[in-house]
């Protein structure tokens, strides 16, 4: 069998590529080693506590120490706050695996979110439930045209009790669903009824478990969400938002919450391929 640069075979990549194309999501084997994962988990705890070894605060966090308890903490661009997280999100093993599945020549991170679900025992005093509502990423990415997607990187083993990401199988083929924008809402049953499946399609969910260091990858149109963490340990992961060479930034009537600069390879590290360059006074491929 032929080996790829991340230890999977070309045949295995072809199988995963078919799954991604048919179902709108797929799952990797562990891509990150134990030592780097240990450093990343320590880094996450520091960022959660408001300690930033780079001196740069995140552009947004929904909770800070001293605030009322929350079941779910979301911090945007945490890799700018911590050197170990910066190295983690730029790990070439992630890029090589994803590029092999997508058949891409170029992958670049353009945004990152730390999503931390506290254990069930810490939820009793929290006002929220640690639920992420059903949504399509596409509803929040009007500033991107083309191939942009999400890699959800698990920093701990994620089992069924921990509120793993749930995908609606094949929903990336349903087209834009205007109602699929419930990221911050928690009533998943009501959301299912409001979104519903198009005629001739069925709503089928799957919630893949992940080993620490593995990623689940999903299409920008795939409907997904997650339930609360019912376990006794924290669910810790990073949502890595990626573009390929088949994507470009668009002007928007209202500025997006975060508009990346693809030429800033510190904020937007390249995971696979050659870093973008200026050509003829214009930015390549943005």
N, C-alpha and C positions, 0 to 999 in steps of 0.2 A: 504494500500500500504506500501511497505517496504521503509524506508528512508536510504539514504547514508549519509556519514559524511559531505557533503556540501549542504544538503537540497534538493537534487534531488532524485527521486525514482529510484530503480533498473530498473523498467520498462522504465523510461525515458532514463537512461543510455544505455539500450539495443537498444532503438530507435536511439539514437545519434551514437552508435557504428555501427549500420547498415548503417547509412548515410555516416559515415566516410569511411567504407569499400567500399561502392558503388561509392561514388562521390569524395573521396580523400580529403575532408575537412569537418569540422563541426564547430558549434558555441556554446559557453556556455552561460548560464545566467550570470549576474554580480557576480563575485567571490570576489571582493575586496571592503571593506567598504569605506564610504565617507571620513572619517578622514585620512585613509592611502593614498587614492587617492590624497587628498589635499596636503599632505606632499610630495608625489611623484611628483606632478606637480611643486611644489616649488623647489624640488631637481633638476628636469630636467632643469628649467630655470637657476639654479646655474651652472650646468655642461655645458650647452650651452654657458654661459658667461665665462667659464674657471675657475670657482671656485670649488675646490675639497676639501671637508671637511675631507677626509681621508688622504690628502696629496699625493695621487697616481693619476697621469694623466692617461687618457685612452691610450690604445696601438695604437689607430688611431682615427683621426677625420678629416673629409674632409673640415672643415671650422672652423676658429677661429675668435673671435672679431677683427675687423680691416681689415679682408679680404674682397674682393669684395662680394657683396650680392649673396646669393644662395637661391633657392626656397626650396631645400631639404638639411638638415644637417644629417649626419650619423656619429655616435660615437660608437666605439666598446668597449665592456666591461665597460660600464658606471657604473655598480654596484660596481666596485672597486674604484670608485671616490667619492662615496657618501653613507653614512650609511643608509639613508632612502631607497635608491634604492636597497641596499644590502638586507634589510629586505623585500622589496617588491618582488624581484625575487625569494626569498626563501619561500614565503607565502605558507603554507601547503594546503590552500584551492584550489590553482591552481593545486597542485600535486594530491590531492585527486580526483578532478573532472577528470583530464586527465587520471589518473590511472584507474578510473572507466570505462571510455570510451574505453580505450585500453585493459583492462584486464591485466594490468601490475602490477608487484609486487615491482617495483623499478623505480624511475624517478630521474634523475640528470640533472641539468643545466650544459652545457659544454661551452656555449658561449652566449653572449647577445649583441644586437645592439639597440641603441636609434635611432629612425628614426623620424625626426621632419620636417613636411612640413609647411612652412610659409604660412600665409593667402594670398589670391590672390592679395590683395592690396600691399603686400610687394614683389611681384614677378616681377614687371615691370622693375626693374633694375638688375634682376638676369640673369646670362647667361644660367643657366639650366632651366628646366621646372618643376622640382619637380616630374618627371615621373620615375618609376622603370620599367625597361624592362622585357619582358617575360623571365622566366627562371625556370629551375628545380634546387632546392637546391642540388640535387645529383651531379650536375656538379662541385660543389665547395667543396664536402665532400669526396674526394677520400681516406681520412685518416680514414674514419669510415666504418665499415661493420655492417650490421644489422639494427636494429630499432632505427633510429634517426629521429627527426621531429621538426617542428616549432610550437610554440604557439605565436600568435601575440596578445599582451595585449594592449587594448585600454585604455589610460589614460584620454580621453575625449569622449563624445558621438560622434560617427563617422557616418555621414549621407552620402548620395550618392554624394553630391557636394564636399566632402572633399578628394576624391581620395582614397577610401577604397581599401583594397587588393582585386584583381579580381582573381578568380580561373577558370581554364578550367575544367569543370565537367568531372570526370572520366579519366583525363589524366594520373593519377598515374598508370593506366593499359596499357599505351601505350609503356612502356619500356623506356630505356634511349634515349633521344632525344639530339643528339650532338649539334644541333643548338639552343637549349633552354638555352642560356647562355648570355642573353642580359641585365643583371642586370643594368649596368651603361649607357645603351643607351635608347633613348627616342622615337624613331619612332615605335610605337606599331603596326601600320598597316603593315609596311614592315616586321616586325618581325613575325607577324601572317603568312604571305605568305611564309617566309623562313622556319618556323617550320612546319606548316600545320599539318593536322590530318592524321594518318595512314589510309590506305584503309579500308573502312567499318566503320570508326569512324567519328564523326562530332565535330567540334569546337563549344562548347557551353560555354558561360561565365556567371558567377554570381559574384556579388559584394555585399556580405552581409554587412548590417549596424550593428554597435555594440553599445551597451550601455557602458558607462565608467565602467571599472572594469571587462568587459567580455573579453574572448579570442576567436579568431578563430584559429583552429588547422588544419595543413595540412601535408600530407605525403611528404616524401623527393622527390618523383617523380612527385608530382602535379605541373603542369605548372601554374605559377601565375605572376602577375605584378600589377602595379597600375598607374592610371592617376594623373594629377596634382590636387592640391587643389584649387577648384574654389570658396570656401567659404570665409567668412570674418574672420574666426578664424583658429588658428593653428591646424593641425592634429598631435597628439602626441601619440606615441606608442612605445612599446618595443618588439622586436623580440627575443623570448626566444628559444634557440636551446637546445633540450632535448634528452637524451638517455634513453632507458629502459634497463632492464637486458639482452635483446637480442641484445646487441651491443658491439662491441669491436674495439679498435684502431688498425690501420694497419700501417706498415711501408710504406713510400712513397719515390719515387726517388727524389722528391723535397719536402722540408719541407713545410707544409701548413702555411698559414699566421698566424694562431693561433692554436697551438697544446695544448689542455688542459691537466691538471694533475688531474685525477679523485680523487686522494687522498687528494687534496687541497680543502677541503669543504668550504673554504671561497670564492675562485674563482669559484668553481664548487659546489654550495650548493645542497644538496639532498632535493628534494621536496616531496618524498614519499618513504617509505621503510627504510632500514638500510644502513648507510654509508659504503662505501667499505673499506675493510681491506687488509693489506698485509698477504699473506698466503704462507708459504714455500719459502720465499724470492721473491715471485712474487706478482704483484698487481692483486687483484681479479677482474675478469671480465673486463679487459682493453686490 
